[in-house]
């Protein structure tokens, strides 16, 4: 069974997280996004927070199958996170946690945002909602063209 997330859900969650970030007093130099899932949410955060967006390509899925994590740096618009950079990493969902945990180990001083976490035992700085189920999530930008 799949859970369909609607645009209104995304907008509500982004607004709530932006408010939480602003209330925390944290400031960031840029957003680092994971393009496959984080590109659309990053757009909304970048607009709300007035931040530029960079990318870091980390893949742990091939289709719906999990594979080995691969970090592809310096590709496209990607850049290396430098010491002292105040970075907010954004992805759509904290599923197994492998992607975010990999990035947190590589860049221990970054903060993280996911719209959704699969379960409450996550390592995110900011999270929109905890799902507490294992259903596959369909985001509105994942409309399949076939």
ChimeraX commands (.cxc) that place a marker at each C-alpha (Angstrom):
marker #1 position 0.00,0.00,0.00 radius 0.5
marker #1 position 1.23,3.52,-0.81 radius 0.5
marker #1 position 0.64,6.78,1.02 radius 0.5
marker #1 position 0.08,9.75,-1.28 radius 0.5
marker #1 position 1.46,13.03,0.02 radius 0.5
marker #1 position -0.29,16.10,-1.42 radius 0.5
marker #1 position 1.20,19.51,-2.21 radius 0.5
marker #1 position -0.77,21.07,0.66 radius 0.5
marker #1 position 0.89,18.60,3.06 radius 0.5
marker #1 position 4.33,19.60,1.74 radius 0.5
marker #1 position 3.62,23.34,2.02 radius 0.5
marker #1 position 2.26,22.99,5.58 radius 0.5
marker #1 position 5.29,20.97,6.71 radius 0.5
marker #1 position 7.79,23.32,5.06 radius 0.5
marker #1 position 6.14,26.34,6.73 radius 0.5
marker #1 position 6.24,24.59,10.13 radius 0.5
marker #1 position 9.91,23.63,9.77 radius 0.5
marker #1 position 10.88,27.13,8.54 radius 0.5
marker #1 position 9.18,28.59,11.62 radius 0.5
marker #1 position 11.06,26.12,13.84 radius 0.5
marker #1 position 14.38,27.03,12.17 radius 0.5
marker #1 position 13.72,30.76,12.59 radius 0.5
marker #1 position 12.73,30.29,16.24 radius 0.5
marker #1 position 15.90,28.26,16.88 radius 0.5
marker #1 position 18.04,31.25,15.92 radius 0.5
marker #1 position 20.20,29.05,13.69 radius 0.5
marker #1 position 21.63,30.67,10.57 radius 0.5
marker #1 position 22.93,28.91,7.48 radius 0.5
marker #1 position 25.23,29.84,4.59 radius 0.5
marker #1 position 23.52,27.53,2.11 radius 0.5
marker #1 position 21.31,24.52,1.65 radius 0.5
marker #1 position 22.86,21.26,0.51 radius 0.5
marker #1 position 20.27,19.06,-1.12 radius 0.5
marker #1 position 20.11,15.46,-2.23 radius 0.5
marker #1 position 18.71,15.95,-5.75 radius 0.5
marker #1 position 16.68,12.77,-6.17 radius 0.5
marker #1 position 14.42,13.44,-3.18 radius 0.5
marker #1 position 15.42,16.78,-1.76 radius 0.5
marker #1 position 15.43,19.06,-4.78 radius 0.5
marker #1 position 11.76,20.06,-4.64 radius 0.5
marker #1 position 11.64,20.62,-0.85 radius 0.5
marker #1 position 14.95,22.52,-1.06 radius 0.5
marker #1 position 13.42,24.99,-3.47 radius 0.5
marker #1 position 10.75,25.91,-0.92 radius 0.5
marker #1 position 13.25,26.16,1.95 radius 0.5
marker #1 position 15.63,28.24,-0.18 radius 0.5
marker #1 position 12.86,30.69,-1.03 radius 0.5
marker #1 position 11.63,30.93,2.57 radius 0.5
marker #1 position 15.10,31.29,4.12 radius 0.5
marker #1 position 16.75,33.27,1.33 radius 0.5
marker #1 position 19.55,30.74,0.85 radius 0.5
marker #1 position 21.42,29.39,-2.18 radius 0.5
marker #1 position 21.24,25.67,-2.94 radius 0.5
marker #1 position 24.10,23.28,-3.64 radius 0.5
marker #1 position 23.79,19.55,-4.29 radius 0.5
marker #1 position 25.42,16.40,-3.02 radius 0.5
marker #1 position 24.61,13.17,-4.80 radius 0.5
marker #1 position 24.19,10.22,-2.47 radius 0.5
marker #1 position 22.30,7.22,-3.69 radius 0.5
marker #1 position 21.19,4.29,-1.60 radius 0.5
marker #1 position 18.41,3.09,-3.90 radius 0.5
marker #1 position 18.24,1.60,-7.34 radius 0.5
marker #1 position 14.54,1.74,-8.11 radius 0.5
marker #1 position 12.97,0.55,-4.86 radius 0.5
marker #1 position 15.91,-1.74,-4.02 radius 0.5
marker #1 position 18.53,-0.61,-1.53 radius 0.5
marker #1 position 22.11,-0.70,-2.63 radius 0.5
marker #1 position 25.51,0.44,-1.45 radius 0.5
marker #1 position 25.73,4.12,-0.55 radius 0.5
marker #1 position 27.72,6.14,-3.02 radius 0.5
marker #1 position 28.72,9.78,-2.54 radius 0.5
marker #1 position 29.46,11.58,-5.79 radius 0.5
marker #1 position 31.19,14.86,-4.95 radius 0.5
marker #1 position 32.13,17.73,-7.24 radius 0.5
marker #1 position 29.54,16.74,-9.84 radius 0.5
marker #1 position 27.25,19.23,-11.48 radius 0.5
marker #1 position 26.73,22.08,-9.02 radius 0.5
marker #1 position 28.02,20.09,-6.05 radius 0.5
marker #1 position 30.67,21.52,-3.75 radius 0.5
marker #1 position 32.70,20.29,-0.84 radius 0.5
marker #1 position 31.49,21.37,2.59 radius 0.5
marker #1 position 34.28,23.43,4.11 radius 0.5
marker #1 position 35.08,23.66,7.84 radius 0.5
marker #1 position 33.04,26.48,9.30 radius 0.5
marker #1 position 30.30,26.30,6.65 radius 0.5
marker #1 position 26.85,26.52,8.21 radius 0.5
marker #1 position 24.94,24.00,6.12 radius 0.5
marker #1 position 21.37,22.77,6.15 radius 0.5
marker #1 position 21.02,19.42,4.35 radius 0.5
marker #1 position 17.54,18.67,3.01 radius 0.5
marker #1 position 15.93,15.45,1.83 radius 0.5
marker #1 position 12.33,14.37,1.46 radius 0.5
marker #1 position 12.25,11.34,3.77 radius 0.5
marker #1 position 14.40,9.74,6.45 radius 0.5
marker #1 position 13.63,6.15,5.53 radius 0.5
marker #1 position 16.29,3.70,6.68 radius 0.5
marker #1 position 18.45,6.66,7.72 radius 0.5
marker #1 position 21.36,5.43,5.63 radius 0.5
marker #1 position 21.63,8.52,3.41 radius 0.5
marker #1 position 21.40,11.15,6.15 radius 0.5
marker #1 position 23.60,9.13,8.53 radius 0.5
marker #1 position 26.25,8.79,5.81 radius 0.5
marker #1 position 26.27,12.56,5.25 radius 0.5
marker #1 position 26.30,13.26,9.01 radius 0.5
marker #1 position 29.38,11.08,9.44 radius 0.5
marker #1 position 31.16,12.79,6.54 radius 0.5
marker #1 position 30.11,16.30,7.64 radius 0.5
marker #1 position 29.49,16.15,11.42 radius 0.5
marker #1 position 28.72,19.88,11.84 radius 0.5
marker #1 position 25.79,20.08,9.41 radius 0.5
marker #1 position 22.11,20.30,10.36 radius 0.5
marker #1 position 19.52,18.14,8.64 radius 0.5
marker #1 position 15.90,18.44,7.55 radius 0.5
marker #1 position 13.52,15.84,6.20 radius 0.5
marker #1 position 9.85,16.44,5.53 radius 0.5
marker #1 position 9.09,12.98,6.92 radius 0.5
marker #1 position 10.84,10.41,9.08 radius 0.5
marker #1 position 9.79,6.81,8.78 radius 0.5
marker #1 position 10.05,6.24,12.56 radius 0.5
marker #1 position 10.75,8.40,15.65 radius 0.5
marker #1 position 14.31,7.05,16.10 radius 0.5
marker #1 position 15.96,9.46,13.66 radius 0.5
marker #1 position 19.04,11.69,13.87 radius 0.5
marker #1 position 17.51,14.73,12.14 radius 0.5
marker #1 position 17.87,18.29,13.38 radius 0.5
marker #1 position 14.41,19.18,12.03 radius 0.5
marker #1 position 11.62,16.86,10.88 radius 0.5
marker #1 position 8.14,17.70,9.66 radius 0.5
marker #1 position 6.25,14.55,10.61 radius 0.5
marker #1 position 6.92,11.02,11.82 radius 0.5
marker #1 position 5.02,8.39,9.87 radius 0.5
marker #1 position 5.28,5.32,12.15 radius 0.5
marker #1 position 4.59,2.93,9.28 radius 0.5
marker #1 position 6.44,1.18,6.48 radius 0.5
marker #1 position 4.17,2.10,3.59 radius 0.5
marker #1 position 5.83,3.45,0.48 radius 0.5
marker #1 position 5.47,7.24,0.23 radius 0.5
marker #1 position 4.51,8.91,-3.05 radius 0.5
marker #1 position 5.40,12.61,-3.11 radius 0.5
marker #1 position 3.59,14.92,-5.54 radius 0.5
marker #1 position 6.76,15.49,-7.58 radius 0.5
marker #1 position 7.17,11.75,-8.14 radius 0.5
marker #1 position 4.46,11.58,-10.78 radius 0.5
marker #1 position 5.55,8.71,-12.96 radius 0.5
marker #1 position 5.72,9.40,-16.68 radius 0.5
marker #1 position 5.44,6.19,-18.65 radius 0.5
marker link #1:1,2 radius 0.2
marker link #1:2,3 radius 0.2
marker link #1:3,4 radius 0.2
marker link #1:4,5 radius 0.2
marker link #1:5,6 radius 0.2
marker link #1:6,7 radius 0.2
marker link #1:7,8 radius 0.2
marker link #1:8,9 radius 0.2
marker link #1:9,10 radius 0.2
marker link #1:10,11 radius 0.2
marker link #1:11,12 radius 0.2
marker link #1:12,13 radius 0.2
marker link #1:13,14 radius 0.2
marker link #1:14,15 radius 0.2
marker link #1:15,16 radius 0.2
marker link #1:16,17 radius 0.2
marker link #1:17,18 radius 0.2
marker link #1:18,19 radius 0.2
marker link #1:19,20 radius 0.2
marker link #1:20,21 radius 0.2
marker link #1:21,22 radius 0.2
marker link #1:22,23 radius 0.2
marker link #1:23,24 radius 0.2
marker link #1:24,25 radius 0.2
marker link #1:25,26 radius 0.2
marker link #1:26,27 radius 0.2
marker link #1:27,28 radius 0.2
marker link #1:28,29 radius 0.2
marker link #1:29,30 radius 0.2
marker link #1:30,31 radius 0.2
marker link #1:31,32 radius 0.2
marker link #1:32,33 radius 0.2
marker link #1:33,34 radius 0.2
marker link #1:34,35 radius 0.2
marker link #1:35,36 radius 0.2
marker link #1:36,37 radius 0.2
marker link #1:37,38 radius 0.2
marker link #1:38,39 radius 0.2
marker link #1:39,40 radius 0.2
marker link #1:40,41 radius 0.2
marker link #1:41,42 radius 0.2
marker link #1:42,43 radius 0.2
marker link #1:43,44 radius 0.2
marker link #1:44,45 radius 0.2
marker link #1:45,46 radius 0.2
marker link #1:46,47 radius 0.2
marker link #1:47,48 radius 0.2
marker link #1:48,49 radius 0.2
marker link #1:49,50 radius 0.2
marker link #1:50,51 radius 0.2
marker link #1:51,52 radius 0.2
marker link #1:52,53 radius 0.2
marker link #1:53,54 radius 0.2
marker link #1:54,55 radius 0.2
marker link #1:55,56 radius 0.2
marker link #1:56,57 radius 0.2
marker link #1:57,58 radius 0.2
marker link #1:58,59 radius 0.2
marker link #1:59,60 radius 0.2
marker link #1:60,61 radius 0.2
marker link #1:61,62 radius 0.2
marker link #1:62,63 radius 0.2
marker link #1:63,64 radius 0.2
marker link #1:64,65 radius 0.2
marker link #1:65,66 radius 0.2
marker link #1:66,67 radius 0.2
marker link #1:67,68 radius 0.2
marker link #1:68,69 radius 0.2
marker link #1:69,70 radius 0.2
marker link #1:70,71 radius 0.2
marker link #1:71,72 radius 0.2
marker link #1:72,73 radius 0.2
marker link #1:73,74 radius 0.2
marker link #1:74,75 radius 0.2
marker link #1:75,76 radius 0.2
marker link #1:76,77 radius 0.2
marker link #1:77,78 radius 0.2
marker link #1:78,79 radius 0.2
marker link #1:79,80 radius 0.2
marker link #1:80,81 radius 0.2
marker link #1:81,82 radius 0.2
marker link #1:82,83 radius 0.2
marker link #1:83,84 radius 0.2
marker link #1:84,85 radius 0.2
marker link #1:85,86 radius 0.2
marker link #1:86,87 radius 0.2
marker link #1:87,88 radius 0.2
marker link #1:88,89 radius 0.2
marker link #1:89,90 radius 0.2
marker link #1:90,91 radius 0.2
marker link #1:91,92 radius 0.2
marker link #1:92,93 radius 0.2
marker link #1:93,94 radius 0.2
marker link #1:94,95 radius 0.2
marker link #1:95,96 radius 0.2
marker link #1:96,97 radius 0.2
marker link #1:97,98 radius 0.2
marker link #1:98,99 radius 0.2
marker link #1:99,100 radius 0.2
marker link #1:100,101 radius 0.2
marker link #1:101,102 radius 0.2
marker link #1:102,103 radius 0.2
marker link #1:103,104 radius 0.2
marker link #1:104,105 radius 0.2
marker link #1:105,106 radius 0.2
marker link #1:106,107 radius 0.2
marker link #1:107,108 radius 0.2
marker link #1:108,109 radius 0.2
marker link #1:109,110 radius 0.2
marker link #1:110,111 radius 0.2
marker link #1:111,112 radius 0.2
marker link #1:112,113 radius 0.2
marker link #1:113,114 radius 0.2
marker link #1:114,115 radius 0.2
marker link #1:115,116 radius 0.2
marker link #1:116,117 radius 0.2
marker link #1:117,118 radius 0.2
marker link #1:118,119 radius 0.2
marker link #1:119,120 radius 0.2
marker link #1:120,121 radius 0.2
marker link #1:121,122 radius 0.2
marker link #1:122,123 radius 0.2
marker link #1:123,124 radius 0.2
marker link #1:124,125 radius 0.2
marker link #1:125,126 radius 0.2
marker link #1:126,127 radius 0.2
marker link #1:127,128 radius 0.2
marker link #1:128,129 radius 0.2
marker link #1:129,130 radius 0.2
marker link #1:130,131 radius 0.2
marker link #1:131,132 radius 0.2
marker link #1:132,133 radius 0.2
marker link #1:133,134 radius 0.2
marker link #1:134,135 radius 0.2
marker link #1:135,136 radius 0.2
marker link #1:136,137 radius 0.2
marker link #1:137,138 radius 0.2
marker link #1:138,139 radius 0.2
marker link #1:139,140 radius 0.2
marker link #1:140,141 radius 0.2
marker link #1:141,142 radius 0.2
marker link #1:142,143 radius 0.2
marker link #1:143,144 radius 0.2
marker link #1:144,145 radius 0.2
marker link #1:145,146 radius 0.2
view
